[in-house]
Amino acid sequence: MSKGSRAFSGGCQCGAIRFRAGRAPDDVYVCHCRMCQKSVGGPFAGYAVVPAADFVWTRGQPAEWASSSVGVRQFCGACGTPLGYRYFEGEQARRQFLTTGSFDELASQQPAVEVGVESKVDWVDRLRTLPRQDTRQAVGPEQFARIVNFQHPDHDTPEGWKPRPPQR
């Protein structure tokens, strides 16, 4: 199946909210504006944009918060994962903006442009020069061995899927 006809899916960390786009995003970008920084709790937000007509929430509905006079931020009310942005009116209202990190296949959502650069923090451009560690190195082998991931897997699951409860 070609990339253009493949359904792109994703969702929140806990699995309460899932989505599917019936086609590849029209635009993928990184936004450094202060509003996006605060909405994701990071130095920038990545967004993939799909026509609203080719998009559906397949499990649950996101909570929404009006971050401005023109639209709402969408997120999981259970786990807090930022999921997207929806405009109220105009041409942009016919598009669904989705956070790239919420896609099951994050690597397929490669940004083509940076916007909101007036708020870009200088150190973002230096990330590639920093020393690198994988998770095992960062937390140490003993703690890494004890980590049990309760996050939703990066694929669709049957309705009613629940993460395994903590083993305490």
N, C-alpha and C positions, 0 to 999 in steps of 0.2 A: 504494500500500500504506500502510495507516495506521501511525503510529508504534508503536502497541502490538503490531502483528504483524510488524514489521520485525526482521530479525536484526541484532543489534548485534555488530560484530566489532572486534578489536584485537589487539595483540601487543607484543612487545618491540622494542627499537631495531634489533637485528640481524636479526630475522625468524626466528630459531630456534624461537620459541614464538608461536603464534597461538591465538586463542579466538573463540567465537561464543556469544552469548546469543540465544535464540529469541524473546525479548520485551524490552520496555523495562524498565530497572531499577525495582524497587519503591521503593528509597530511594537518594538521592544526598546525600552529606554531606561536610563537611570536618572532619577531626579534628586538633586541636592538641596532643593528649597527647604526652608526651615519647617514648613508645615509637614512635608514628607519625612524629614528627619525625626520629628516628634511622633508621627503616626506609626513608625516602625521601631522607634527607640534605637536608631542607628545613624551613621553618618550620611546615608543615602537610602533611597528606596528604588527597587527595580520594578518596572511595570511592563506587562505584556497586554496589548490592546486587541480585543476581538469584537466583531460586530455583535451587538446584543441579540440579534435574530439567530445567531449561530451559537448561543451560549445558554446553559441551563445549570441551575443548582440541582444536583442529583440527590443530595441528602441534606436535610435541614435547610435553614435560611440564616444568613448572617445577621448579626446585630448591626445597626447602623448608627453613626453619630455625625451630625452636620458640623464639619470642621470649618466650613465657610458658607457664604451665602449662595454658592453655586453648586454644592454637592455634598455627598456623604461618604465617609470612610466606612468600609465594611470589614467586620472582624468576627471571630467566633466568640460568642457570649460565654462559652464554657471554658476555653483555654486561653483566649485572648489573641490568637494568631491573627495578624493583619492579613486580610484576603484581597481587598480591592478598593476601588473607588467608583462611584456612580454620580454622574452629573444630573442635575434636575431637568435641564431643558437644552434646546439647540442641537446642533449637529453632534456634539459630544455625548448627548443623552442616548444616542443610538449605538453607543459603544460601551463595552464593559472593560474596565481597567482592572487587571489582576496582578497581585504581587508575584514576581517571578519565583520567589522562594517557596511559594505555596504549590507550584507545579510538581507533579510526580517526577518529571524529567527536567530538572532545573537546567542542565547543560544545554538543552535545546532552546532555551530562552536567552539568546545572546543579544545584549543591547547594541544598538546601532548609533546611539547619540546620548549625550549627557545634557540635561536641562537643569535649570535652577542653579546654575553655577555661581550666582552671586552669593550663595550661602555655603558653597563647597569648602570643607575644611582642608587646609594645606596638606596635612599628613596623608590623605587618601592616595595621593599620587606616589607616595613613598612605600606603600604596602609591599610591593614586589621586592623591595630591598631589605626587608626585615628578615631576621632569622626565622626558619620555619620548623614547626613541630607537628607531628600528627597527634591525635587525641591521646593515644597511649603514652607518648612522651610527655605531653602537657600535664596529665593527671597522675602519671606514675603507673607502673605495671600492676601493683597491688590493688589500687583503687579502680583501675580500668577493669580488672578481672571481676570486680563486684558490681559493676554497672549493669543494670537490666533495663533495657529500652522499652518503655510503655507507649511510645509514640505510635501513631497509626502508620502502617507500612505505605510505601510509595506505590500503591495500586488500589483499585477499587476493591472493596470487601462487601460481603453480604450485609443487608440491612440488619441492624441490631448488633453489629460487630462492636465489641468492647475490649479495651486494653486489659491485659492480664493484671490483676491487682498486685500491689507491692507484696513481696515476700519478706515479712518482718518476723 
